[in-house]
Amino acid sequence: MKSASLGFVALGLIFGLTAGAIAANPQQVNELRETNQCRGCDLRSIPLPQASLANADLQGADLRGANLRGANLAGANLTGAFLSGASLRQANLRGADLTEANLSGADLTGANLDNAKLRGATWIDGTIK
């Protein structure tokens, strides 16, 4: 299956869900879709499976509980992002900057972390050095 674009996922899935289904801020979702950046955004529980977010600037974004399964986050700036409980299964995080990110309880099964920066990231059982 080809990777879905963020625009398709954001517009097709997010606005098709019931109002209480997600906690993400709709204006910030639109900002991410239009500019591929959204520093400090509230994107909690956002459904973005297979999204194309390569080189996205999500520094300090709140992605707790987000579905990023199979998403392309290669080269993304996730410095200080909150990814606790997020599904990053099979996600491409190659070269992503996860410095000081909170990954507690995140599902990274099969994720590509080649050349990812993980210094100071909070992991399930502590901090990555």
C-alpha positions as CSV (number, residue, x, y, z in Angstrom):
1,M,0.0,0.0,0.0
2,K,1.3,3.4,-0.9
3,S,1.9,5.9,1.9
4,A,-1.0,8.2,2.4
5,S,-0.4,11.9,2.3
6,L,-1.0,13.9,5.4
7,G,-3.7,15.9,3.7
8,F,-5.7,12.8,2.9
9,V,-5.3,11.4,6.4
10,A,-5.9,14.7,8.2
11,L,-9.0,15.7,6.1
12,G,-10.3,12.2,5.3
13,L,-10.0,10.7,8.8
14,I,-9.9,13.4,11.4
15,F,-12.9,15.3,10.2
16,G,-14.8,12.1,9.5
17,L,-14.5,11.0,13.1
18,T,-16.9,12.0,15.8
19,A,-16.1,15.1,17.7
20,G,-15.0,13.3,20.9
21,A,-12.8,10.7,19.1
22,I,-9.6,12.8,19.1
23,A,-8.1,15.5,21.2
24,A,-6.0,17.1,18.6
25,N,-6.4,20.8,17.8
26,P,-8.0,21.1,14.3
27,Q,-6.3,24.4,13.5
28,Q,-2.9,22.9,14.4
29,V,-3.6,19.8,12.4
30,N,-4.3,22.1,9.4
31,E,-1.1,24.0,10.1
32,L,0.8,20.7,10.0
33,R,-0.9,19.6,6.8
34,E,-0.1,22.9,5.0
35,T,3.4,23.6,6.3
36,N,4.8,20.2,7.5
37,Q,5.6,22.0,10.8
38,C,3.8,22.5,14.0
39,R,6.0,23.2,17.0
40,G,4.4,22.6,20.3
41,C,1.1,21.5,18.7
42,D,-1.6,19.5,20.4
43,L,-1.8,16.4,18.3
44,R,-2.9,14.0,21.0
45,S,-4.5,10.8,19.8
46,I,-4.4,11.9,16.2
47,P,-4.8,9.1,13.6
48,L,-2.0,9.4,11.1
49,P,-1.2,5.9,10.0
50,Q,1.0,5.8,6.9
51,A,1.3,9.6,6.9
52,S,4.1,11.3,5.0
53,L,5.8,13.5,7.6
54,A,9.4,13.3,6.4
55,N,11.4,16.3,7.7
56,A,8.4,17.6,9.6
57,D,9.2,20.1,12.4
58,L,7.2,18.8,15.4
59,Q,9.5,20.0,18.1
60,G,7.7,19.9,21.5
61,A,4.5,18.6,19.9
62,D,2.1,16.6,22.1
63,L,1.6,13.3,20.2
64,R,0.5,11.2,23.2
65,G,-1.5,8.3,22.0
66,A,-1.2,9.2,18.4
67,N,-1.5,6.5,15.7
68,L,1.7,7.0,13.6
69,R,1.8,3.3,12.6
70,G,3.9,3.0,9.4
71,A,4.3,6.8,9.1
72,N,7.3,8.2,7.4
73,L,9.0,10.5,9.9
74,A,12.5,10.3,8.4
75,G,14.5,13.3,9.3
76,A,11.7,14.8,11.4
77,N,12.4,17.1,14.3
78,L,10.7,15.5,17.3
79,T,13.0,17.2,19.9
80,G,11.2,17.3,23.2
81,A,8.0,15.8,21.7
82,F,5.6,13.8,23.9
83,L,5.1,10.4,22.3
84,S,4.1,8.4,25.3
85,G,1.6,5.7,24.3
86,A,1.9,6.5,20.6
87,S,1.9,3.7,18.0
88,L,5.1,4.0,16.0
89,R,4.9,0.5,14.8
90,Q,6.8,0.1,11.5
91,A,7.3,3.9,11.4
92,N,10.3,5.2,9.5
93,L,12.3,7.3,12.0
94,R,15.5,7.1,10.1
95,G,17.6,10.2,11.0
96,A,14.8,11.7,13.1
97,D,15.8,13.9,16.1
98,L,14.1,12.4,19.2
99,T,16.4,14.3,21.6
100,E,14.7,14.7,25.0
101,A,11.5,13.1,23.6
102,N,9.2,11.2,25.9
103,L,8.7,7.7,24.4
104,S,7.4,6.0,27.6
105,G,5.0,3.3,26.5
106,A,5.3,4.0,22.8
107,D,5.1,1.0,20.5
108,L,8.3,1.0,18.4
109,T,7.9,-2.5,17.1
110,G,9.6,-2.8,13.8
111,A,10.3,1.0,13.6
112,N,13.4,2.1,11.7
113,L,15.6,4.1,14.1
114,D,18.7,4.1,12.0
115,N,20.7,7.2,12.7
116,A,18.0,8.6,14.9
117,K,19.1,11.0,17.7
118,L,17.9,9.6,21.0
119,R,20.1,11.4,23.5
120,G,18.1,12.1,26.7
121,A,15.0,10.5,25.4
122,T,12.7,9.0,28.1
123,W,12.2,5.3,27.3
124,I,10.0,2.7,28.9
125,D,12.5,1.9,31.7
126,G,14.5,5.2,32.0
127,T,16.5,7.5,29.8
128,I,18.5,6.7,26.7
129,K,22.0,8.0,27.0
